[in-house]
Amino acid sequence: MCEHPLCAEPPRAESHSAPEQQKQAEGASLEQRAAQLATRLQELSAPGAPDARAVPALRQQLWDLEASAAEQQKELERQTAAVDHLEQLHQRLELEIERMKQIHQKELEDKDDELEDVRQSCQRRVSRCWGTQGAPFSQVSSDC
């Protein structure tokens, strides 16, 4: 990562997601760099511009800047692809979580239904035992 002040990311706003903040920061950095290059171009075009001996050095500097811009563009494309991949992964995981929640909820409902069936069965057996014996649990029959 470049430590040059022009390459530093500006503070992030909390109202945007991280990928949007990164894209905005990179866009702002590129706009600032373009403004700086435009200013340099005006300085070179102004009357009293540097003499012919400075032209080769300026051309070399221009080529270096163009190469740097191309590298930054490739890095931006790589990071954009990584962000897209992570966003897709995040969406898939959210869908999987939702599916797991639904499965869990269904399992809980099934257990509740089973528990209710057992409760009702036990209630019927208790009622039968009370009704057939006349007194609670006095002589337990085999069907109680």
Secondary structure by P-SEA (a helix, b strand, c coil): cccccccccccccccccaaaaaaaaaaaaaaaaaaaaaaaaaaaaccccccccaaaaaaaaaaaaaaaaaaaaaaaaaaaaaaaaaaaaaaaaaaaaaaaaaaaaaaaaaaaaaaaaaaaaaaaaaaaaaaaaccccccccccc
